[in-house]
């Protein structure tokens, strides 16, 4: 290992890392090997893993939620009452729409890696 690599690896042994510390591959390898780890480092990695999981996987939209969204969508088309449109707008948040579209594309046979994230 080079001197710079050793210096970087020693940084992970401190307890004063910022919460958004970007671990290098070498640092992660040392932690995996059990050479160094602190509760603070574990918390940083757990937070990052949690964020990645939330970003990578969308929670399936429940059937009741979809049924309500469909009902308000149809009502807002059929009736001039703006309350139907407002309620549909509330239910049809961008994250929900994205999850529904992604699930539909997967069911139609699109490969997961062809669906933009």
GIVEN-V289197 format. One record per residue. N is the residue number from 1. SS is DSSP state (h for helix, s for strand, l for the rest). OMEGA is omega in radians with two decimals (999 if undefined). Layout:
{{N	SS	OMEGA} {N	SS	OMEGA}}
This chain:
{{1	l	3.11} {2	l	3.13} {3	h	-3.14} {4	h	3.12} {5	h	3.09} {6	h	-3.14} {7	h	3.13} {8	h	-3.13} {9	h	3.11} {10	h	3.13} {11	h	-3.09} {12	l	3.13} {13	l	3.14} {14	l	3.11} {15	l	-3.06} {16	l	3.12} {17	l	3.04} {18	l	-3.10} {19	l	3.14} {20	l	-3.11} {21	l	3.13} {22	l	-3.14} {23	l	3.06} {24	l	3.12} {25	h	3.12} {26	h	3.13} {27	h	3.13} {28	h	3.10} {29	h	3.13} {30	h	3.12} {31	h	3.11} {32	h	3.14} {33	l	3.12} {34	l	-3.12} {35	l	3.13} {36	l	2.99} {37	l	3.08} {38	l	3.08} {39	h	3.14} {40	h	3.11} {41	h	3.13} {42	h	3.12} {43	h	3.12} {44	h	-3.11} {45	h	3.11} {46	h	3.11} {47	h	-3.14} {48	h	3.13} {49	h	3.13} {50	h	3.12} {51	h	-3.14} {52	h	3.13} {53	h	3.14} {54	h	-3.12} {55	h	-3.05} {56	h	-3.10} {57	l	3.09} {58	l	3.09} {59	l	3.11} {60	l	3.13} {61	l	-3.08} {62	l	-3.11} {63	h	3.13} {64	h	3.13} {65	h	3.11} {66	h	3.14} {67	h	3.10} {68	h	3.14} {69	h	3.11} {70	h	-3.11} {71	h	-3.13} {72	h	3.09} {73	h	3.13} {74	h	3.13} {75	h	-3.12} {76	h	3.08} {77	h	-3.05} {78	h	-3.03} {79	l	-3.13} {80	l	-3.10} {81	l	-3.10} {82	h	3.12} {83	h	3.10} {84	h	3.13} {85	h	3.13} {86	h	-3.13} {87	h	3.07} {88	h	3.12} {89	h	3.12} {90	h	-3.11} {91	h	-3.04} {92	l	3.10} {93	l	-3.11} {94	h	3.13} {95	h	3.13} {96	h	3.13} {97	h	3.13} {98	h	3.14} {99	h	-3.14} {100	h	-3.12} {101	h	3.14} {102	h	3.14} {103	h	3.12} {104	h	3.13} {105	h	3.11} {106	h	3.12} {107	h	3.13} {108	l	3.04} {109	l	3.08} {110	l	3.09} {111	l	-3.08} {112	h	-3.09} {113	h	3.08} {114	h	3.13} {115	l	-3.13} {116	l	3.12} {117	l	999}}
